[in-house]
Amino acid sequence: MLGVVIALAIIVNLATAGLIGSLIPLLIKKFGGDPAIASPLLLTTATDAMGFFVFLGLAELILI
């Protein structure tokens, strides 16, 4: 069951990274900033936070 939790967390994390990774540069460019400078920081922060909470949430739902 732990493998299922990890696999689902990875899938959700990759989908989130794809969505956020395409939206952040567009939003930054819309507001007049340079997407190449700010995007990596925001994308990494959002993906790490989302991955952490998704993993813990799935573990609580499936393992407990």
N, CA, C and O atoms as a Tripos MOL2 file, in Angstrom:
@<TRIPOS>MOLECULE
protein
  256   255    64     0     0
PROTEIN
NO_CHARGES

@<TRIPOS>ATOM
      1 N           0.8240   -1.2060    0.0000 N.3       1 MET1
      2 CA          0.0000    0.0000    0.0000 C.3       1 MET1
      3 C           0.8630    1.2630    0.0000 C.2       1 MET1
      4 O           0.4780    2.2980   -0.5450 O.2       1 MET1
      5 N           2.0320    1.1540    0.6200 N.am      2 LEU2
      6 CA          2.9250    2.3100    0.6120 C.3       2 LEU2
      7 C           3.3570    2.6590   -0.8140 C.2       2 LEU2
      8 O           3.4890    3.8340   -1.1560 O.2       2 LEU2
      9 N           3.5750    1.6480   -1.6340 N.am      3 GLY3
     10 CA          3.9280    1.8780   -3.0330 C.3       3 GLY3
     11 C           2.8160    2.5840   -3.7960 C.2       3 GLY3
     12 O           3.0900    3.4180   -4.6590 O.2       3 GLY3
     13 N           1.5660    2.2590   -3.4840 N.am      4 VAL4
     14 CA          0.4250    2.9180   -4.1200 C.3       4 VAL4
     15 C           0.3850    4.3890   -3.7280 C.2       4 VAL4
     16 O           0.1490    5.2590   -4.5670 O.2       4 VAL4
     17 N           0.6150    4.6560   -2.4610 N.am      5 VAL5
     18 CA          0.6310    6.0400   -1.9860 C.3       5 VAL5
     19 C           1.7310    6.8320   -2.6930 C.2       5 VAL5
     20 O           1.5010    7.9530   -3.1480 O.2       5 VAL5
     21 N           2.9070    6.2550   -2.7810 N.am      6 ILE6
     22 CA          4.0220    6.9550   -3.4190 C.3       6 ILE6
     23 C           3.7490    7.1720   -4.9050 C.2       6 ILE6
     24 O           4.0190    8.2500   -5.4350 O.2       6 ILE6
     25 N           3.2150    6.1520   -5.5790 N.am      7 ALA7
     26 CA          2.9200    6.2880   -7.0110 C.3       7 ALA7
     27 C           1.8730    7.3650   -7.2620 C.2       7 ALA7
     28 O           2.0400    8.1850   -8.1650 O.2       7 ALA7
     29 N           0.8050    7.3770   -6.4870 N.am      8 LEU8
     30 CA         -0.2330    8.4020   -6.6480 C.3       8 LEU8
     31 C           0.3000    9.7970   -6.3440 C.2       8 LEU8
     32 O          -0.0450   10.7610   -7.0270 O.2       8 LEU8
     33 N           1.1390    9.9030   -5.3200 N.am      9 ALA9
     34 CA          1.7220   11.1990   -4.9770 C.3       9 ALA9
     35 C           2.6190   11.7110   -6.0990 C.2       9 ALA9
     36 O           2.6250   12.9080   -6.3890 O.2       9 ALA9
     37 N           3.3720   10.8210   -6.7290 N.am     10 ILE10
     38 CA          4.2370   11.2220   -7.8390 C.3      10 ILE10
     39 C           3.4000   11.6860   -9.0260 C.2      10 ILE10
     40 O           3.7170   12.6950   -9.6550 O.2      10 ILE10
     41 N           2.3320   10.9510   -9.3320 N.am     11 ILE11
     42 CA          1.4750   11.3280  -10.4590 C.3      11 ILE11
     43 C           0.8390   12.6890  -10.2380 C.2      11 ILE11
     44 O           0.8320   13.5290  -11.1390 O.2      11 ILE11
     45 N           0.3040   12.9110   -9.0430 N.am     12 VAL12
     46 CA         -0.3200   14.1990   -8.7410 C.3      12 VAL12
     47 C           0.7310   15.3110   -8.7540 C.2      12 VAL12
     48 O           0.4650   16.4120   -9.2350 O.2      12 VAL12
     49 N           1.9100   15.0270   -8.2330 N.am     13 ASN13
     50 CA          2.9710   16.0300   -8.1980 C.3      13 ASN13
     51 C           3.4270   16.4060   -9.6110 C.2      13 ASN13
     52 O           3.6750   17.5790   -9.8870 O.2      13 ASN13
     53 N           3.5390   15.4300  -10.4960 N.am     14 LEU14
     54 CA          3.9310   15.7200  -11.8790 C.3      14 LEU14
     55 C           2.8610   16.5200  -12.6110 C.2      14 LEU14
     56 O           3.1780   17.4340  -13.3730 O.2      14 LEU14
     57 N           1.6060   16.1820  -12.3830 N.am     15 ALA15
     58 CA          0.5130   16.9350  -13.0150 C.3      15 ALA15
     59 C           0.4810   18.3690  -12.5040 C.2      15 ALA15
     60 O           0.2850   19.3060  -13.2770 O.2      15 ALA15
     61 N           0.6730   18.5350  -11.2130 N.am     16 THR16
     62 CA          0.7030   19.8720  -10.6240 C.3      16 THR16
     63 C           1.8780   20.6720  -11.1650 C.2      16 THR16
     64 O           1.7300   21.8510  -11.4870 O.2      16 THR16
     65 N           3.0350   20.0470  -11.2670 N.am     17 ALA17
     66 CA          4.2170   20.7440  -11.7820 C.3      17 ALA17
     67 C           4.0060   21.1710  -13.2280 C.2      17 ALA17
     68 O           4.4270   22.2600  -13.6180 O.2      17 ALA17
     69 N           3.3650   20.3350  -14.0210 N.am     18 GLY18
     70 CA          3.0880   20.6940  -15.4110 C.3      18 GLY18
     71 C           2.1400   21.8700  -15.5150 C.2      18 GLY18
     72 O           2.3570   22.7850  -16.3090 O.2      18 GLY18
     73 N           1.0890   21.8450  -14.7120 N.am     19 LEU19
     74 CA          0.1120   22.9290  -14.7340 C.3      19 LEU19
     75 C           0.7130   24.2390  -14.2330 C.2      19 LEU19
     76 O           0.5940   25.2780  -14.8830 O.2      19 LEU19
     77 N           1.3470   24.1770  -13.0920 N.am     20 ILE20
     78 CA          1.9420   25.3860  -12.5160 C.3      20 ILE20
     79 C           3.1080   25.8690  -13.3720 C.2      20 ILE20
     80 O           3.3120   27.0730  -13.5260 O.2      20 ILE20
     81 N           3.8740   24.9310  -13.9270 N.am     21 GLY21
     82 CA          5.0140   25.2960  -14.7630 C.3      21 GLY21
     83 C           4.6190   26.0090  -16.0440 C.2      21 GLY21
     84 O           5.4130   26.7620  -16.6080 O.2      21 GLY21
     85 N           3.4060   25.7790  -16.5040 N.am     22 SER22
     86 CA          2.9570   26.5000  -17.6980 C.3      22 SER22
     87 C           2.2370   27.7960  -17.3530 C.2      22 SER22
     88 O           2.2140   28.7180  -18.1690 O.2      22 SER22
     89 N           1.6570   27.8880  -16.1780 N.am     23 LEU23
     90 CA          0.9070   29.0900  -15.8020 C.3      23 LEU23
     91 C           1.7810   30.2020  -15.2170 C.2      23 LEU23
     92 O           1.5400   31.3800  -15.4820 O.2      23 LEU23
     93 N           2.7760   29.8410  -14.4370 N.am     24 ILE24
     94 CA          3.6030   30.8550  -13.7730 C.3      24 ILE24
     95 C           4.2970   31.7860  -14.7610 C.2      24 ILE24
     96 O           4.2130   33.0020  -14.5880 O.2      24 ILE24
     97 N           4.9800   31.2790  -15.7890 N.am     25 PRO25
     98 CA          5.6280   32.2130  -16.7260 C.3      25 PRO25
     99 C           4.6290   33.1200  -17.4580 C.2      25 PRO25
    100 O           4.9220   34.2840  -17.7280 O.2      25 PRO25
    101 N           3.4540   32.5760  -17.7740 N.am     26 LEU26
    102 CA          2.4400   33.3980  -18.4420 C.3      26 LEU26
    103 C           1.9570   34.5280  -17.5410 C.2      26 LEU26
    104 O           1.7840   35.6610  -17.9910 O.2      26 LEU26
    105 N           1.7410   34.2160  -16.2750 N.am     27 LEU27
    106 CA          1.2880   35.2510  -15.3400 C.3      27 LEU27
    107 C           2.3670   36.3020  -15.0840 C.2      27 LEU27
    108 O           2.0760   37.4950  -15.0060 O.2      27 LEU27
    109 N           3.6000   35.8540  -14.9550 N.am     28 ILE28
    110 CA          4.6920   36.7970  -14.7160 C.3      28 ILE28
    111 C           4.8670   37.7220  -15.9190 C.2      28 ILE28
    112 O           5.0730   38.9250  -15.7580 O.2      28 ILE28
    113 N           4.7830   37.1610  -17.1180 N.am     29 LYS29
    114 CA          4.9240   37.9810  -18.3210 C.3      29 LYS29
    115 C           3.7630   38.9610  -18.4520 C.2      29 LYS29
    116 O           3.9500   40.0920  -18.9000 O.2      29 LYS29
    117 N           2.5570   38.5270  -18.0600 N.am     30 LYS30
    118 CA          1.3830   39.4050  -18.1170 C.3      30 LYS30
    119 C           1.5570   40.6190  -17.2150 C.2      30 LYS30
    120 O           1.1110   41.7130  -17.5590 O.2      30 LYS30
    121 N           2.1960   40.4410  -16.0740 N.am     31 PHE31
    122 CA          2.4000   41.5460  -15.1410 C.3      31 PHE31
    123 C           3.6960   42.3070  -15.3990 C.2      31 PHE31
    124 O           4.0610   43.1880  -14.6200 O.2      31 PHE31
    125 N           4.3900   41.9800  -16.4760 N.am     32 GLY32
    126 CA          5.5520   42.7580  -16.8840 C.3      32 GLY32
    127 C           6.8880   42.3170  -16.3320 C.2      32 GLY32
    128 O           7.8770   43.0360  -16.4750 O.2      32 GLY32
    129 N           6.9460   41.1650  -15.7090 N.am     33 GLY33
    130 CA          8.2070   40.6910  -15.1630 C.3      33 GLY33
    131 C           8.9430   39.7880  -16.1400 C.2      33 GLY33
    132 O           8.4540   39.4960  -17.2310 O.2      33 GLY33
    133 N          10.1080   39.3590  -15.7360 N.am     34 ASP34
    134 CA         10.9150   38.4550  -16.5540 C.3      34 ASP34
    135 C          10.6620   37.0250  -16.0870 C.2      34 ASP34
    136 O          11.0900   36.6570  -14.9930 O.2      34 ASP34
    137 N           9.9780   36.2100  -16.8880 N.am     35 PRO35
    138 CA          9.6410   34.8460  -16.4690 C.3      35 PRO35
    139 C          10.8590   33.9550  -16.2090 C.2      35 PRO35
    140 O          10.7860   33.0280  -15.4020 O.2      35 PRO35
    141 N          11.9650   34.2280  -16.8790 N.am     36 ALA36
    142 CA         13.1380   33.3770  -16.7170 C.3      36 ALA36
    143 C          13.7790   33.5220  -15.3430 C.2      36 ALA36
    144 O          14.4700   32.6140  -14.8800 O.2      36 ALA36
    145 N          13.5560   34.6460  -14.6970 N.am     37 ILE37
    146 CA         14.1840   34.8790  -13.3930 C.3      37 ILE37
    147 C          13.3230   34.3430  -12.2550 C.2      37 ILE37
    148 O          13.8420   33.6870  -11.3520 O.2      37 ILE37
    149 N          12.0250   34.6070  -12.2800 N.am     38 ALA38
    150 CA         11.1700   34.2750  -11.1480 C.3      38 ALA38
    151 C          10.5340   32.8890  -11.2370 C.2      38 ALA38
    152 O          10.1800   32.3180  -10.2050 O.2      38 ALA38
    153 N          10.3820   32.3430  -12.4170 N.am     39 SER39
    154 CA          9.6650   31.0740  -12.5720 C.3      39 SER39
    155 C          10.2810   29.8970  -11.8190 C.2      39 SER39
    156 O           9.5470   29.1710  -11.1480 O.2      39 SER39
    157 N          11.5880   29.6750  -11.8970 N.am     40 PRO40
    158 CA         12.1400   28.4970  -11.2110 C.3      40 PRO40
    159 C          11.9170   28.5100   -9.6910 C.2      40 PRO40
    160 O          11.6390   27.4710   -9.0920 O.2      40 PRO40
    161 N          12.0370   29.6570   -9.0930 N.am     41 LEU41
    162 CA         11.8430   29.7490   -7.6490 C.3      41 LEU41
    163 C          10.4040   29.4320   -7.2700 C.2      41 LEU41
    164 O          10.1570   28.6390   -6.3610 O.2      41 LEU41
    165 N           9.4610   30.0440   -7.9620 N.am     42 LEU42
    166 CA          8.0510   29.8130   -7.6540 C.3      42 LEU42
    167 C           7.6290   28.3860   -7.9840 C.2      42 LEU42
    168 O           6.8720   27.7760   -7.2290 O.2      42 LEU42
    169 N           8.1080   27.8540   -9.0960 N.am     43 LEU43
    170 CA          7.7430   26.4940   -9.4850 C.3      43 LEU43
    171 C           8.2830   25.4710   -8.4890 C.2      43 LEU43
    172 O           7.5670   24.5490   -8.0990 O.2      43 LEU43
    173 N           9.5130   25.6250   -8.0840 N.am     44 THR44
    174 CA         10.1020   24.6910   -7.1250 C.3      44 THR44
    175 C           9.3800   24.7440   -5.7860 C.2      44 THR44
    176 O           9.0960   23.7060   -5.1890 O.2      44 THR44
    177 N           9.0870   25.9350   -5.3210 N.am     45 THR45
    178 CA          8.3880   26.0900   -4.0430 C.3      45 THR45
    179 C           6.9990   25.4680   -4.1000 C.2      45 THR45
    180 O           6.6190   24.7170   -3.2010 O.2      45 THR45
    181 N           6.2460   25.7700   -5.1400 N.am     46 ALA46
    182 CA          4.8900   25.2460   -5.2590 C.3      46 ALA46
    183 C           4.8850   23.7250   -5.4100 C.2      46 ALA46
    184 O           4.0680   23.0450   -4.7900 O.2      46 ALA46
    185 N           5.7760   23.1940   -6.2160 N.am     47 THR47
    186 CA          5.8260   21.7540   -6.4410 C.3      47 THR47
    187 C           6.2450   21.0100   -5.1710 C.2      47 THR47
    188 O           5.6680   19.9710   -4.8520 O.2      47 THR47
    189 N           7.2200   21.5160   -4.4580 N.am     48 ASP48
    190 CA          7.6600   20.8660   -3.2260 C.3      48 ASP48
    191 C           6.5670   20.8890   -2.1650 C.2      48 ASP48
    192 O           6.3050   19.8770   -1.5140 O.2      48 ASP48
    193 N           5.9360   22.0330   -1.9930 N.am     49 ALA49
    194 CA          4.8790   22.1420   -0.9830 C.3      49 ALA49
    195 C           3.6970   21.2400   -1.3330 C.2      49 ALA49
    196 O           3.1770   20.5230   -0.4780 O.2      49 ALA49
    197 N           3.2810   21.2810   -2.5920 N.am     50 MET50
    198 CA          2.1550   20.4490   -3.0210 C.3      50 MET50
    199 C           2.4970   18.9680   -2.8810 C.2      50 MET50
    200 O           1.6690   18.1900   -2.4080 O.2      50 MET50
    201 N           3.6870   18.5740   -3.2800 N.am     51 GLY51
    202 CA          4.0890   17.1780   -3.1750 C.3      51 GLY51
    203 C           4.1120   16.6810   -1.7420 C.2      51 GLY51
    204 O           3.7000   15.5560   -1.4570 O.2      51 GLY51
    205 N           4.5880   17.5110   -0.8570 N.am     52 PHE52
    206 CA          4.6500   17.1480    0.5620 C.3      52 PHE52
    207 C           3.2540   16.9250    1.1310 C.2      52 PHE52
    208 O           2.9970   15.9140    1.7850 O.2      52 PHE52
    209 N           2.3570   17.8710    0.8790 N.am     53 PHE53
    210 CA          1.0180   17.7690    1.4460 C.3      53 PHE53
    211 C           0.1790   16.6890    0.7590 C.2      53 PHE53
    212 O          -0.6490   16.0530    1.4120 O.2      53 PHE53
    213 N           0.3750   16.4720   -0.5280 N.am     54 VAL54
    214 CA         -0.3340   15.4000   -1.2190 C.3      54 VAL54
    215 C           0.1250   14.0500   -0.6910 C.2      54 VAL54
    216 O          -0.6990   13.1680   -0.4480 O.2      54 VAL54
    217 N           1.4160   13.8800   -0.5130 N.am     55 PHE55
    218 CA          1.9250   12.6110    0.0170 C.3      55 PHE55
    219 C           1.3710   12.3250    1.4070 C.2      55 PHE55
    220 O           0.9070   11.2190    1.6850 O.2      55 PHE55
    221 N           1.4220   13.3290    2.2740 N.am     56 LEU56
    222 CA          0.9060   13.1100    3.6360 C.3      56 LEU56
    223 C          -0.5970   12.8920    3.6440 C.2      56 LEU56
    224 O          -1.0990   12.0790    4.4200 O.2      56 LEU56
    225 N          -1.3190   13.6030    2.7980 N.am     57 GLY57
    226 CA         -2.7770   13.4180    2.7370 C.3      57 GLY57
    227 C          -3.1490   12.0360    2.2280 C.2      57 GLY57
    228 O          -4.0270   11.3810    2.7890 O.2      57 GLY57
    229 N          -2.4870   11.5900    1.1680 N.am     58 LEU58
    230 CA         -2.7680   10.2410    0.6650 C.3      58 LEU58
    231 C          -2.3710    9.1680    1.6660 C.2      58 LEU58
    232 O          -3.0720    8.1680    1.8160 O.2      58 LEU58
    233 N          -1.2670    9.3680    2.3410 N.am     59 ALA59
    234 CA         -0.8470    8.3970    3.3520 C.3      59 ALA59
    235 C          -1.8810    8.3020    4.4710 C.2      59 ALA59
    236 O          -2.1750    7.2150    4.9690 O.2      59 ALA59
    237 N          -2.4220    9.4410    4.8530 N.am     60 GLU60
    238 CA         -3.4420    9.4150    5.9080 C.3      60 GLU60
    239 C          -4.7190    8.7220    5.4230 C.2      60 GLU60
    240 O          -5.3320    7.9500    6.1600 O.2      60 GLU60
    241 N          -5.1110    9.0040    4.1850 N.am     61 LEU61
    242 CA         -6.3360    8.4010    3.6560 C.3      61 LEU61
    243 C          -6.2040    6.9010    3.4180 C.2      61 LEU61
    244 O          -7.1310    6.1420    3.7010 O.2      61 LEU61
    245 N          -5.0660    6.4770    2.9040 N.am     62 ILE62
    246 CA         -4.9360    5.0800    2.4880 C.3      62 ILE62
    247 C          -4.3430    4.1920    3.5980 C.2      62 ILE62
    248 O          -4.7890    3.0600    3.7870 O.2      62 ILE62
    249 N          -3.3660    4.6920    4.3120 N.am     63 LEU63
    250 CA         -2.6530    3.8400    5.2740 C.3      63 LEU63
    251 C          -3.2600    3.8240    6.6620 C.2      63 LEU63
    252 O          -3.0520    2.8760    7.4190 O.2      63 LEU63
    253 N          -4.0000    4.8510    7.0010 N.am     64 ILE64
    254 CA         -4.5580    4.8880    8.3680 C.3      64 ILE64
    255 C          -6.0150    4.5410    8.3410 C.2      64 ILE64
    256 O          -6.6640    4.5170    9.3860 O.2      64 ILE64
@<TRIPOS>BOND
     1     1     2 1
     2     2     3 1
     3     3     4 2
     4     3     5 am
     5     5     6 1
     6     6     7 1
     7     7     8 2
     8     7     9 am
     9     9    10 1
    10    10    11 1
    11    11    12 2
    12    11    13 am
    13    13    14 1
    14    14    15 1
    15    15    16 2
    16    15    17 am
    17    17    18 1
    18    18    19 1
    19    19    20 2
    20    19    21 am
    21    21    22 1
    22    22    23 1
    23    23    24 2
    24    23    25 am
    25    25    26 1
    26    26    27 1
    27    27    28 2
    28    27    29 am
    29    29    30 1
    30    30    31 1
    31    31    32 2
    32    31    33 am
    33    33    34 1
    34    34    35 1
    35    35    36 2
    36    35    37 am
    37    37    38 1
    38    38    39 1
    39    39    40 2
    40    39    41 am
    41    41    42 1
    42    42    43 1
    43    43    44 2
    44    43    45 am
    45    45    46 1
    46    46    47 1
    47    47    48 2
    48    47    49 am
    49    49    50 1
    50    50    51 1
    51    51    52 2
    52    51    53 am
    53    53    54 1
    54    54    55 1
    55    55    56 2
    56    55    57 am
    57    57    58 1
    58    58    59 1
    59    59    60 2
    60    59    61 am
    61    61    62 1
    62    62    63 1
    63    63    64 2
    64    63    65 am
    65    65    66 1
    66    66    67 1
    67    67    68 2
    68    67    69 am
    69    69    70 1
    70    70    71 1
    71    71    72 2
    72    71    73 am
    73    73    74 1
    74    74    75 1
    75    75    76 2
    76    75    77 am
    77    77    78 1
    78    78    79 1
    79    79    80 2
    80    79    81 am
    81    81    82 1
    82    82    83 1
    83    83    84 2
    84    83    85 am
    85    85    86 1
    86    86    87 1
    87    87    88 2
    88    87    89 am
    89    89    90 1
    90    90    91 1
    91    91    92 2
    92    91    93 am
    93    93    94 1
    94    94    95 1
    95    95    96 2
    96    95    97 am
    97    97    98 1
    98    98    99 1
    99    99   100 2
   100    99   101 am
   101   101   102 1
   102   102   103 1
   103   103   104 2
   104   103   105 am
   105   105   106 1
   106   106   107 1
   107   107   108 2
   108   107   109 am
   109   109   110 1
   110   110   111 1
   111   111   112 2
   112   111   113 am
   113   113   114 1
   114   114   115 1
   115   115   116 2
   116   115   117 am
   117   117   118 1
   118   118   119 1
   119   119   120 2
   120   119   121 am
   121   121   122 1
   122   122   123 1
   123   123   124 2
   124   123   125 am
   125   125   126 1
   126   126   127 1
   127   127   128 2
   128   127   129 am
   129   129   130 1
   130   130   131 1
   131   131   132 2
   132   131   133 am
   133   133   134 1
   134   134   135 1
   135   135   136 2
   136   135   137 am
   137   137   138 1
   138   138   139 1
   139   139   140 2
   140   139   141 am
   141   141   142 1
   142   142   143 1
   143   143   144 2
   144   143   145 am
   145   145   146 1
   146   146   147 1
   147   147   148 2
   148   147   149 am
   149   149   150 1
   150   150   151 1
   151   151   152 2
   152   151   153 am
   153   153   154 1
   154   154   155 1
   155   155   156 2
   156   155   157 am
   157   157   158 1
   158   158   159 1
   159   159   160 2
   160   159   161 am
   161   161   162 1
   162   162   163 1
   163   163   164 2
   164   163   165 am
   165   165   166 1
   166   166   167 1
   167   167   168 2
   168   167   169 am
   169   169   170 1
   170   170   171 1
   171   171   172 2
   172   171   173 am
   173   173   174 1
   174   174   175 1
   175   175   176 2
   176   175   177 am
   177   177   178 1
   178   178   179 1
   179   179   180 2
   180   179   181 am
   181   181   182 1
   182   182   183 1
   183   183   184 2
   184   183   185 am
   185   185   186 1
   186   186   187 1
   187   187   188 2
   188   187   189 am
   189   189   190 1
   190   190   191 1
   191   191   192 2
   192   191   193 am
   193   193   194 1
   194   194   195 1
   195   195   196 2
   196   195   197 am
   197   197   198 1
   198   198   199 1
   199   199   200 2
   200   199   201 am
   201   201   202 1
   202   202   203 1
   203   203   204 2
   204   203   205 am
   205   205   206 1
   206   206   207 1
   207   207   208 2
   208   207   209 am
   209   209   210 1
   210   210   211 1
   211   211   212 2
   212   211   213 am
   213   213   214 1
   214   214   215 1
   215   215   216 2
   216   215   217 am
   217   217   218 1
   218   218   219 1
   219   219   220 2
   220   219   221 am
   221   221   222 1
   222   222   223 1
   223   223   224 2
   224   223   225 am
   225   225   226 1
   226   226   227 1
   227   227   228 2
   228   227   229 am
   229   229   230 1
   230   230   231 1
   231   231   232 2
   232   231   233 am
   233   233   234 1
   234   234   235 1
   235   235   236 2
   236   235   237 am
   237   237   238 1
   238   238   239 1
   239   239   240 2
   240   239   241 am
   241   241   242 1
   242   242   243 1
   243   243   244 2
   244   243   245 am
   245   245   246 1
   246   246   247 1
   247   247   248 2
   248   247   249 am
   249   249   250 1
   250   250   251 1
   251   251   252 2
   252   251   253 am
   253   253   254 1
   254   254   255 1
   255   255   256 2
@<TRIPOS>SUBSTRUCTURE
     1 MET1         2 RESIDUE 1 A MET
     2 LEU2         6 RESIDUE 1 A LEU
     3 GLY3        10 RESIDUE 1 A GLY
     4 VAL4        14 RESIDUE 1 A VAL
     5 VAL5        18 RESIDUE 1 A VAL
     6 ILE6        22 RESIDUE 1 A ILE
     7 ALA7        26 RESIDUE 1 A ALA
     8 LEU8        30 RESIDUE 1 A LEU
     9 ALA9        34 RESIDUE 1 A ALA
    10 ILE10       38 RESIDUE 1 A ILE
    11 ILE11       42 RESIDUE 1 A ILE
    12 VAL12       46 RESIDUE 1 A VAL
    13 ASN13       50 RESIDUE 1 A ASN
    14 LEU14       54 RESIDUE 1 A LEU
    15 ALA15       58 RESIDUE 1 A ALA
    16 THR16       62 RESIDUE 1 A THR
    17 ALA17       66 RESIDUE 1 A ALA
    18 GLY18       70 RESIDUE 1 A GLY
    19 LEU19       74 RESIDUE 1 A LEU
    20 ILE20       78 RESIDUE 1 A ILE
    21 GLY21       82 RESIDUE 1 A GLY
    22 SER22       86 RESIDUE 1 A SER
    23 LEU23       90 RESIDUE 1 A LEU
    24 ILE24       94 RESIDUE 1 A ILE
    25 PRO25       98 RESIDUE 1 A PRO
    26 LEU26      102 RESIDUE 1 A LEU
    27 LEU27      106 RESIDUE 1 A LEU
    28 ILE28      110 RESIDUE 1 A ILE
    29 LYS29      114 RESIDUE 1 A LYS
    30 LYS30      118 RESIDUE 1 A LYS
    31 PHE31      122 RESIDUE 1 A PHE
    32 GLY32      126 RESIDUE 1 A GLY
    33 GLY33      130 RESIDUE 1 A GLY
    34 ASP34      134 RESIDUE 1 A ASP
    35 PRO35      138 RESIDUE 1 A PRO
    36 ALA36      142 RESIDUE 1 A ALA
    37 ILE37      146 RESIDUE 1 A ILE
    38 ALA38      150 RESIDUE 1 A ALA
    39 SER39      154 RESIDUE 1 A SER
    40 PRO40      158 RESIDUE 1 A PRO
    41 LEU41      162 RESIDUE 1 A LEU
    42 LEU42      166 RESIDUE 1 A LEU
    43 LEU43      170 RESIDUE 1 A LEU
    44 THR44      174 RESIDUE 1 A THR
    45 THR45      178 RESIDUE 1 A THR
    46 ALA46      182 RESIDUE 1 A ALA
    47 THR47      186 RESIDUE 1 A THR
    48 ASP48      190 RESIDUE 1 A ASP
    49 ALA49      194 RESIDUE 1 A ALA
    50 MET50      198 RESIDUE 1 A MET
    51 GLY51      202 RESIDUE 1 A GLY
    52 PHE52      206 RESIDUE 1 A PHE
    53 PHE53      210 RESIDUE 1 A PHE
    54 VAL54      214 RESIDUE 1 A VAL
    55 PHE55      218 RESIDUE 1 A PHE
    56 LEU56      222 RESIDUE 1 A LEU
    57 GLY57      226 RESIDUE 1 A GLY
    58 LEU58      230 RESIDUE 1 A LEU
    59 ALA59      234 RESIDUE 1 A ALA
    60 GLU60      238 RESIDUE 1 A GLU
    61 LEU61      242 RESIDUE 1 A LEU
    62 ILE62      246 RESIDUE 1 A ILE
    63 LEU63      250 RESIDUE 1 A LEU
    64 ILE64      254 RESIDUE 1 A ILE
